[in-house]
Amino acid sequence: MCYLHLYPNLRELDLAEVIFSRSRMKTLSKALDKFPPPPLHRLGLGDISFTDSEHFLSFIGMSHFSAICVLDIRNISYERGQKKCSNRFCWKCESVKHDPQFGGPLFATSLALQEGYQSTGSPIGDVIHLFGKSITELDLTVCSETGLDFDPRLCPSLCRLSLRYNHIDPSSPVLHWNELTSLNVLTHFSFRISLIDSMSIPSHWRNNPNARDEMIERLDHALTPISRMPSIQEIRIPKFLGMFESLVESRRSGHLVEEV
């Protein structure tokens, strides 16, 4: 990172597989003071360990990152007090885009803003709690064990929301999105599924001839509160392998149907 100043047009930086100790971060900060990096707009962090939430927040809050507005994090952990998820599908990949004009601070901020703050135990949770007012776009992974662990009221400026489900059993897709109706300026909503339990698909369809219609009905019920929001412009629904190719909103009934 001490050589970033040699690339003045660099705007995106990805760091991966790093264990940040406090001494290592002090060394890095001094080096960047001596050789300031270019104005980065996006910072990606993957498979990185920090001591605790204060350590993580002080890293993304370094003055050298003052121009960053997009933060992508994947498998970030805290050495102290980290909550482990036993579900093997519970990997985390999040993206946050924020705009300070909506009243929130820059990612680059001082520890004074964190005084008295109690960590949620989750890096993305800490980012949302401290910078929620200015977050405009959010891409979250939903763990099948914990469900949607996100308070929309913390992000009043959120315009785009994408939810990635790591695993769904086609026999019981439980989706709860009623709380998202508090997002008054939300224009784009989408959800994806990284993995469907393919082993259960054949037996589920064989034992229940109405399974396809039932799943569409569940999705329709879950999406109805969002589709009725005045601000919504687009809802994206994934293709489900082995179940149906795509869904559209029926002009006649207003409900989801399979696209012909």
N, C-alpha and C positions, 0 to 999 in steps of 0.2 A: 504493500500500500504506500510505501515511502516513495515509489516511483510514479504514482498516479499523476503528479504534476507534469510529467513528460508527455501526457496525453490531454492537452487543454480542451479538446472537443468531446471528451468522454462524459457521458451523461448517465450511464447505467453501470452498476457494480454488483456482482454476485460473489458472496463468500460462502464457502462450504467446508464442513468437517473441521471446525475449529473449537478448541476448548479455551474460552477466554477467562483467564485468571485476572484478578485485580491488578497485579503487577504487570501483566502483559498489556492490559488496556492503558495503564499509565505510560508505559513505554511507547505504545502506539500513538497516544495523544501528543506526547512530546515530539515524536517524529513528524506527525502531521502539522504541528505548529511550525516546525522548521521547513517542511515542504508541503504547503497547503494543496490539497487536491482540487481538481476542477469542480465546478458547481454541479454535483450529481443530482439528478431528478428522481432516480429510482434506486432502491437498495434491496437486494435479495439476500436472505440469510437461510441457509439450509444445513441441517444436522449440526447445530451449534449449541454449545453449553455455556450458560452463564451461572454465576454463583447464586443469584436470587433476582427478584423483580427489580430492585433498585439498581443492580448491576446492569441488567438488560436495558432499562429505561435510560440510564445514564449513557449507555453506548449509543442508542439511536438519538439521544439528545445532545450528542457532541456538536459543538458549534461548526465543525467542518462539514456537517450534513445539513446545513441551514436551508438548502434549496430543495431537499428531498420532499416529494409529495406522494410518492408511491412506495409502499413497503410490502414486500413479499416475504413471508416466513414459512418455513417447512421444518417440522420436527425440531423446534426450539425447546430446550429444557432448562429447568432450574436445578442446580445441584442440591439446594436446600429447600425442602418443602414441596418438591415437585410431585404432583399427583400423577400416578401411573395408571394407564388404562390397560386392563387385561385383555380386552378384545383385540385380536390380531389384525382386525381391519381398521383399527382406530388410529390411522396415521393422520397427521394434520398438515394441511396446506392452505394458507390464507393469504389474501391480498387486500390491502387497504389503500384507498386513495383519498386524500383529504385536501381541503382548501381552507386556509386560515381566514379567508374573508367572511366565513360564516360564524366567526366568533371564537374559534378554538386556537390553541397555540400551535406553533410549528413543531414538527417532530424534534427539531433541535431546540431544546429548552433547558433550563437549569433545574437542578435538583430541588430548588425552592418550590416548584410547582407540585412536587410530590410529597411535600411535608405533611405528615399525618395520614398519608394514603395507605390503605390496607390492601395488599395484593390479592387478586382473585385466585392466584396459584397457576394462572394460565397466561402466557405472553400475549396472546391475542385479546384475552379478556382485559388485561392491563392497558393495552393500547386503546381499546374501545372506551374504557372507563375514563381515561385521561384526555383522549382526543376526540371523543364521540361527537361533540357539537359540530366539528368541522369535517367529519367523514362524509364523503359524497358517494363513494363506491366501495362495496364490500363483497368479498368472495370468501365464503366460509365452508369448512368441512363439518358435516354433522355426524357425530359418532352415534352408532346404533345403540350404544349403552346409555348415553346421557341425553340424547335427543337434542333439540334446538336450545343450546345454552347461550342465549343472546337476548338482551333486553333492548328492543327497538326504541324505547323512549330515550335511550342515551344517544341516539343518532337522528336528531330531528331534520338534518340536512341530507339524509341518505336518498339518492336518486336511483341508484342501480344496486340490486341485491341478487347475488347468485349463491345458491346452496348446493353443495356437493355431498351426496349421501354415499358413505363408503360401502354400505351393504343394505340390501332390502330383501326380505323374504316375500315373494309374490303372493303368498297366501294371506299375509297380514301387513300390508303397507300402511302403517299408522303415521299420518302426517298432520301436524297441528300448526296452522299458520294464522289463526285468528288474531293473535297479538300483533301481527305485522300491519294491521289496518291503522295503527297509530302513526305509521310513516306517511305523513300527509303529502310529501313531495315525491314519493316513489313513482318512477315512470317505467322502470324495466325490472322484471322479476323472472328468474329462471332457476331451474333445479336440474341436477344431473345425478346419475347413479354410477359409481365406479364399478360396482359389482352386484349382480343379482345372483341369488342362490340358485344357480342353474341346475343343481342336483334335484331341487324340489319342484322344478317346473313341470317335467313330464307327469309325475305322479299327481301333482296338484290339478293339472288340466284333466287327467284321466278320471280322477275321483270327483271332480266338480265341473260339470259341463258349463256351468254359468260363471266360472272363475274369471273369464275375460271381462264380461259385463260388470261383474262385481268390482273388479279392480278399477275399471274406468269410472264407475260410480263413486268409489272412494276418492279417486283423484279429483273428480268433478266437485265433490263435496268440500274437499280441502281447499280447492282453488277459488270457489265461489266468493268468499269474502274479499279476496284480492282482486278478482276480476271486476267487482262492483266499486272498487275505489275510484273516485273521479280522476285521480292523477295518473292512473295506469295507462301506458301506451302499448306495452308489449309484454306478453307472457310466453316464455319458451318452455316446452315440454320435451323431454328426451324420448328417443325411440327405445322401446323395450324389446330386446332380442327374444324371439320365441313367443311373444305375447301379442304385440301389435306394432305396426311400423310408425304411425304418427297419429296424433289426435288434433282435431280442429273443433272450433265452437260452432254448433249448429245454428244457422240463421233462423230456423223455425222455432227451436226450443230454447236456445241460449245455453244448452248444456254441451259437454264434451262428447264427441262421437268419433269413431274411427274414420280416418280420411279414406275416401274411396278412390 
